[in-house]
Amino acid sequence: MSDKAAGERPLGVVVGSGDARIWGMTGAERLRRMLLRAGLELAQTPAPDRAAVVARGDWVLDEPLLKTVVQRPGSVLVAPGGIPVAAHAPAGQGPAVAEMVRTGQAPGPGLEVLDLDALSYNEALRKKEPPVLEPLTEANVRAVEARTFKGSYKGVTDIVTKYAWPLPARIVTRWCALARMTPNQVTFAGFLLVLAAFWLFWIGEYGWGLACAWIMTFLDTVDGKLARVTLTSSKFGNIFDHGIDLIHPPFWWWAWYVGLEHTGQLPDQAGLMLGVILIGYWVQRAIEGVFMRRYGFHVHSWRPFDSFFRLITARRNPNLLILTPAALLGAPGLGFWLVGAWTAISLAVHAVQLVRALVTPREQVVSWLSR
């Protein structure tokens, strides 16, 4: 093998195809997007003097699985039943390995068969789940879409996102994919609703403001899922989406307070509660950031209790669950006071989480989801 070939990135080759379409794409088109996102150069066939990552176009696999194959020269990803679905062929072996993958032959000697169980933890989504590795046919396309959508969900999130949004979000995500909408378009729509909710809270129109807020939280689920299932996520989109998510909640709670002033419904100690809500929010986020920087994973993934508490901690959606019934009952001031009290409790829990981690031997602070 030449020095030039040794320094080149592998070629990305898709063998075989099918007519079934998942999220508006054929399996082969989906794989080509994955290979491009992995930084590979696409080719119709392997070159004899180049390494090649070869994958079957009539199968659906999770992106982390393909990335693992890309990162491990000489590896082969085998589905249950012994069928090779993707392989990383060293230079000189590309044509033979491509034929092996295309025809479903058993892997030859010298190839590392990847262990699916060892690849089941997704750090980015903070969960351990069997990865998707399925043949794609017209008969099972909806079931495979359901699995890939479920796989795009974070394992540790709030109670609304985890339990209320999955089914309707999957339906709307599919509509968006078929309409060729981009995740950033969905995020921008959500941003407009952020502004609308802020203004409506500010003038005390809590019913309409909550309607905008809840639709925004729903679209906040759809945009990320659309990016993951269509493989169209980008650095800009990630910053745009997460930047909005991080910044807007305190402005909503401040606007709610001003709305209470305008409507003459400020409860006792409302100013104190506003301070608790705003400071508590930012301190909690700072604690999460410190934990992530020190240990390399999210504090809510540390122990089972931490994952449970993420369901209800004082973040946007749980706070809306408090404010909505209070506003519907004509007591927005009481809802605001309760959000302040819950923020104080959540802040205390986060502080204890960080202190306990700091006094625990560092090698013992590992995510329970990765075990």
C-alpha positions as CSV (number, residue, x, y, z in Angstrom):
1,M,0.0,0.0,0.0
2,S,1.4,3.4,-0.9
3,D,2.0,6.2,1.6
4,K,-0.6,8.2,-0.2
5,A,-3.2,5.5,0.2
6,A,-2.4,5.1,3.8
7,G,-3.2,8.7,4.5
8,E,-6.4,8.9,2.6
9,R,-9.9,8.6,4.1
10,P,-11.7,5.5,3.1
11,L,-14.2,5.5,0.2
12,G,-17.9,5.2,1.1
13,V,-19.7,2.6,-1.0
14,V,-23.3,1.5,-0.8
15,V,-24.1,-1.9,-2.3
16,G,-27.6,-2.9,-3.2
17,S,-30.8,-0.9,-2.8
18,G,-34.6,-1.2,-2.4
19,D,-37.7,0.7,-3.3
20,A,-38.9,1.2,0.3
21,R,-38.5,4.7,1.6
22,I,-37.9,5.7,5.2
23,W,-38.5,9.3,6.2
24,G,-38.8,10.1,2.5
25,M,-35.5,8.5,1.6
26,T,-34.5,5.1,0.2
27,G,-32.2,3.1,2.5
28,A,-29.3,3.7,0.0
29,E,-29.9,7.5,0.1
30,R,-29.9,7.4,3.9
31,L,-26.7,5.5,4.0
32,R,-25.0,7.9,1.6
33,R,-25.9,10.8,3.9
34,M,-24.4,8.9,6.8
35,L,-21.2,8.3,4.8
36,L,-20.9,11.9,3.8
37,R,-21.5,13.1,7.4
38,A,-18.7,10.7,8.4
39,G,-16.4,12.6,6.1
40,L,-16.0,9.9,3.4
41,E,-15.8,10.3,-0.3
42,L,-18.6,8.4,-2.1
43,A,-17.9,5.9,-4.8
44,Q,-19.9,3.5,-6.8
45,T,-17.4,0.6,-6.3
46,P,-14.3,0.2,-4.1
47,A,-10.9,1.1,-5.5
48,P,-8.2,-1.7,-5.2
49,D,-5.7,0.7,-3.6
50,R,-8.1,2.5,-1.2
51,A,-9.7,1.4,2.1
52,A,-13.5,1.4,1.8
53,V,-16.5,1.4,4.1
54,V,-19.1,-0.7,2.5
55,A,-22.8,-0.8,3.6
56,R,-25.9,-2.5,2.3
57,G,-28.5,-0.1,0.9
58,D,-31.5,-2.4,1.7
59,W,-30.8,-2.2,5.5
60,V,-31.3,0.5,8.1
61,L,-28.8,1.0,10.8
62,D,-28.2,3.7,13.4
63,E,-25.7,6.3,12.6
64,P,-23.5,5.6,15.6
65,L,-23.1,2.0,14.3
66,L,-21.8,3.2,11.0
67,K,-19.5,5.7,12.7
68,T,-18.0,2.8,14.7
69,V,-17.3,0.9,11.5
70,V,-15.7,4.0,10.0
71,Q,-13.5,4.3,13.0
72,R,-12.4,0.7,13.1
73,P,-10.5,-0.5,10.0
74,G,-10.9,-4.2,9.5
75,S,-14.2,-4.4,11.3
76,V,-17.6,-5.8,10.1
77,L,-21.0,-5.1,11.5
78,V,-23.1,-8.3,11.5
79,A,-26.9,-8.5,12.0
80,P,-28.5,-11.3,14.0
81,G,-28.4,-14.3,11.8
82,G,-24.8,-13.6,10.7
83,I,-25.6,-11.3,7.8
84,P,-22.8,-8.7,7.2
85,V,-24.4,-5.2,6.8
86,A,-21.4,-2.9,6.9
87,A,-17.7,-3.4,6.8
88,H,-14.4,-1.4,6.8
89,A,-12.2,-3.0,4.2
90,P,-8.4,-2.3,4.3
91,A,-6.8,-1.1,1.1
92,G,-6.5,-4.1,-1.3
93,Q,-9.5,-5.9,0.1
94,G,-12.3,-3.5,-0.9
95,P,-13.8,-5.5,-3.9
96,A,-13.8,-8.8,-2.0
97,V,-15.3,-7.2,1.1
98,A,-17.9,-5.4,-1.0
99,E,-18.9,-8.7,-2.6
100,M,-19.2,-10.3,0.9
101,V,-21.5,-7.6,2.1
102,R,-23.5,-7.5,-1.1
103,T,-24.2,-11.3,-1.1
104,G,-24.5,-11.7,2.7
105,Q,-21.6,-14.1,3.0
106,A,-20.2,-15.0,6.4
107,P,-17.3,-12.6,7.3
108,G,-13.9,-14.0,6.3
109,P,-10.9,-14.4,8.6
110,G,-9.1,-11.3,9.7
111,L,-12.2,-9.1,10.1
112,E,-13.3,-8.0,13.6
113,V,-17.0,-8.7,14.2
114,L,-18.5,-5.9,16.2
115,D,-20.4,-6.7,19.3
116,L,-23.9,-5.1,19.1
117,D,-24.4,-5.2,22.9
118,A,-21.2,-3.2,23.4
119,L,-22.5,-0.6,21.0
120,S,-25.9,-0.1,22.7
121,Y,-25.0,2.9,24.8
122,N,-25.5,6.3,23.1
123,E,-23.7,9.0,25.1
124,A,-25.1,11.8,23.0
125,L,-28.7,10.8,23.8
126,R,-27.8,9.6,27.3
127,K,-29.4,6.2,27.1
128,K,-28.7,2.5,26.6
129,E,-30.9,0.9,24.0
130,P,-30.5,-1.9,21.4
131,P,-29.4,-0.1,18.2
132,V,-31.5,-0.2,15.0
133,L,-30.2,-2.8,12.5
134,E,-33.1,-3.9,10.3
135,P,-33.8,-4.9,6.7
136,L,-35.9,-2.3,5.0
137,T,-39.0,-3.5,3.1
138,E,-42.4,-2.1,2.2
139,A,-43.9,-4.3,4.8
140,N,-41.9,-3.1,7.8
141,V,-41.1,0.5,6.9
142,R,-43.5,2.0,9.4
143,A,-42.1,-0.2,12.2
144,V,-38.6,0.7,11.3
145,E,-39.5,4.4,11.2
146,A,-41.0,4.0,14.7
147,R,-37.8,2.4,15.9
148,T,-35.5,5.0,14.4
149,F,-37.8,7.8,15.8
150,K,-37.7,6.2,19.3
151,G,-33.9,5.9,18.9
152,S,-33.7,9.7,18.3
153,Y,-35.2,10.4,21.8
154,K,-33.0,11.2,24.7
155,G,-33.3,8.6,27.4
156,V,-33.1,11.3,30.1
157,T,-35.4,14.2,29.6
158,D,-38.5,15.9,31.1
159,I,-41.8,14.2,31.7
160,V,-43.7,16.0,28.9
161,T,-41.1,15.2,26.2
162,K,-40.7,11.6,27.4
163,Y,-44.4,10.6,27.7
164,A,-46.7,13.2,26.0
165,W,-44.9,14.1,22.8
166,P,-43.6,10.9,21.2
167,L,-46.6,9.8,19.2
168,P,-47.8,13.2,17.9
169,A,-44.2,14.2,17.3
170,R,-43.5,11.1,15.2
171,I,-46.6,11.9,13.0
172,V,-45.6,15.6,12.5
173,T,-41.9,14.7,12.0
174,R,-42.9,12.4,9.2
175,W,-45.1,15.1,7.6
176,C,-42.1,17.5,7.8
177,A,-39.8,14.9,6.3
178,L,-42.1,14.2,3.4
179,A,-42.6,17.9,2.8
180,R,-38.8,18.3,2.8
181,M,-38.9,20.9,5.6
182,T,-35.6,21.5,7.3
183,P,-35.1,21.3,11.0
184,N,-34.0,24.9,11.0
185,Q,-37.3,25.9,9.5
186,V,-39.1,24.2,12.4
187,T,-36.8,25.8,14.9
188,F,-37.5,29.2,13.4
189,A,-41.2,28.7,13.8
190,G,-40.6,27.7,17.4
191,F,-38.6,30.9,17.9
192,L,-41.5,33.0,16.6
193,L,-43.7,31.3,19.2
194,V,-41.1,32.1,21.9
195,L,-41.5,35.8,21.1
196,A,-45.3,35.5,20.9
197,A,-45.5,33.7,24.3
198,F,-43.2,36.3,25.9
199,W,-45.4,39.2,24.7
200,L,-48.6,37.5,25.7
201,F,-47.3,36.7,29.2
202,W,-46.1,40.3,29.4
203,I,-49.6,41.7,28.9
204,G,-51.3,39.1,31.1
205,E,-52.9,37.1,28.3
206,Y,-51.9,33.9,29.9
207,G,-54.2,31.5,28.1
208,W,-53.0,32.5,24.6
209,G,-49.4,32.8,25.9
210,L,-49.6,29.2,27.2
211,A,-51.0,28.0,23.9
212,C,-48.0,29.5,22.1
213,A,-45.6,28.1,24.7
214,W,-46.9,24.6,24.5
215,I,-46.8,24.5,20.7
216,M,-43.3,25.8,20.9
217,T,-42.3,23.0,23.3
218,F,-43.8,20.5,20.9
219,L,-41.9,21.9,17.9
220,D,-38.8,21.9,20.1
221,T,-39.2,18.1,20.1
222,V,-40.0,17.9,16.4
223,D,-37.0,19.9,15.1
224,G,-34.4,17.7,16.9
225,K,-36.1,14.5,15.9
226,L,-36.4,15.7,12.3
227,A,-32.7,16.5,12.2
228,R,-31.8,13.0,13.6
229,V,-34.1,10.8,11.5
230,T,-33.3,12.7,8.2
231,L,-29.6,13.0,9.1
232,T,-29.7,16.8,8.4
233,S,-28.4,18.1,11.7
234,S,-25.7,20.8,11.5
235,K,-23.5,22.9,13.8
236,F,-25.6,26.0,13.1
237,G,-28.8,24.2,13.7
238,N,-27.5,22.7,17.0
239,I,-26.4,26.1,18.2
240,F,-29.7,27.8,17.1
241,D,-31.9,25.2,18.7
242,H,-30.0,24.8,22.0
243,G,-29.3,28.5,22.2
244,I,-33.0,29.3,22.1
245,D,-33.7,26.5,24.6
246,L,-31.1,27.8,27.0
247,I,-32.0,31.5,26.9
248,H,-35.7,31.9,26.6
249,P,-37.2,30.3,29.8
250,P,-36.1,33.0,32.2
251,F,-37.6,35.7,29.9
252,W,-40.9,33.8,30.0
253,W,-41.0,33.8,33.8
254,W,-40.0,37.5,33.9
255,A,-42.8,38.3,31.5
256,W,-45.2,36.3,33.6
257,Y,-44.2,38.4,36.6
258,V,-44.8,41.6,34.6
259,G,-48.2,40.3,33.5
260,L,-49.1,39.8,37.1
261,E,-48.2,43.4,37.7
262,H,-50.4,44.6,34.8
263,T,-53.4,42.6,36.0
264,G,-53.0,43.4,39.7
265,Q,-52.5,39.7,40.6
266,L,-49.0,39.8,42.2
267,P,-48.8,37.4,45.1
268,D,-47.0,38.1,48.4
269,Q,-43.2,37.8,48.0
270,A,-43.5,37.8,44.2
271,G,-40.3,39.8,43.8
272,L,-38.4,37.3,46.0
273,M,-39.9,34.4,43.9
274,L,-38.8,36.1,40.7
275,G,-35.3,36.3,42.0
276,V,-35.4,32.7,43.1
277,I,-36.7,31.6,39.7
278,L,-34.1,33.5,37.6
279,I,-31.1,32.9,39.8
280,G,-32.1,29.3,40.5
281,Y,-32.4,28.6,36.8
282,W,-29.0,29.8,35.9
283,V,-27.3,28.3,38.9
284,Q,-28.8,24.9,38.1
285,R,-27.5,25.2,34.5
286,A,-24.1,26.2,35.8
287,I,-24.1,23.1,38.1
288,E,-24.9,20.9,35.1
289,G,-22.1,22.5,33.1
290,V,-19.5,22.0,35.9
291,F,-20.5,18.4,36.3
292,M,-20.3,17.8,32.5
293,R,-16.9,19.5,32.2
294,R,-15.5,17.5,35.2
295,Y,-16.9,14.1,34.5
296,G,-17.7,14.1,30.8
297,F,-21.4,13.2,31.0
298,H,-24.6,14.8,32.2
299,V,-25.4,14.9,35.9
300,H,-28.9,13.5,35.2
301,S,-27.2,10.3,33.8
302,W,-25.2,9.6,37.0
303,R,-27.6,7.6,39.1
304,P,-31.2,6.3,38.6
305,F,-32.5,9.0,41.0
306,D,-30.8,11.7,38.9
307,S,-32.5,10.4,35.8
308,F,-35.8,10.3,37.6
309,F,-35.4,13.9,38.9
310,R,-34.7,15.2,35.4
311,L,-38.3,14.3,34.6
312,I,-39.7,16.9,37.0
313,T,-36.8,19.3,37.8
314,A,-37.7,23.0,37.5
315,R,-37.1,23.5,33.8
316,R,-39.4,24.8,31.1
317,N,-41.9,22.0,30.6
318,P,-42.4,21.0,34.3
319,N,-42.8,24.7,35.1
320,L,-45.5,25.0,32.4
321,L,-47.2,22.0,34.0
322,I,-47.5,24.1,37.2
323,L,-48.4,27.3,35.5
324,T,-51.1,26.0,33.1
325,P,-53.6,24.6,35.6
326,A,-53.1,27.6,37.9
327,A,-53.8,30.0,35.0
328,L,-56.9,28.0,33.9
329,L,-58.2,28.2,37.5
330,G,-57.7,32.0,37.5
331,A,-54.7,31.9,39.9
332,P,-51.6,32.8,37.8
333,G,-50.0,34.4,40.8
334,L,-50.3,31.1,42.8
335,G,-48.7,29.3,39.8
336,F,-45.8,31.7,39.8
337,W,-45.3,31.3,43.5
338,L,-45.3,27.5,43.2
339,V,-42.7,27.6,40.3
340,G,-40.5,29.7,42.6
341,A,-40.8,27.2,45.5
342,W,-40.2,24.2,43.1
343,T,-37.1,26.0,41.7
344,A,-35.7,26.4,45.2
345,I,-36.2,22.7,45.8
346,S,-34.7,21.7,42.5
347,L,-31.7,24.0,43.1
348,A,-31.1,22.3,46.5
349,V,-31.2,18.9,44.9
350,H,-28.7,19.9,42.2
351,A,-26.4,21.3,44.8
352,V,-26.5,18.1,46.7
353,Q,-25.8,16.1,43.5
354,L,-22.7,18.1,42.8
355,V,-21.4,18.0,46.3
356,R,-21.9,14.2,46.5
357,A,-20.0,13.8,43.2
358,L,-17.1,15.9,44.4
359,V,-16.7,13.9,47.5
360,T,-16.9,10.6,45.6
361,P,-13.7,9.1,44.2
362,R,-13.6,10.3,40.6
363,E,-13.3,6.8,39.1
364,Q,-16.6,5.9,40.8
365,V,-18.6,8.7,39.2
366,V,-19.8,7.0,36.0
367,S,-23.2,7.0,34.3
368,W,-25.4,4.2,35.4
369,L,-26.7,4.1,31.8
370,S,-23.3,3.0,30.5
371,R,-23.0,0.0,32.8
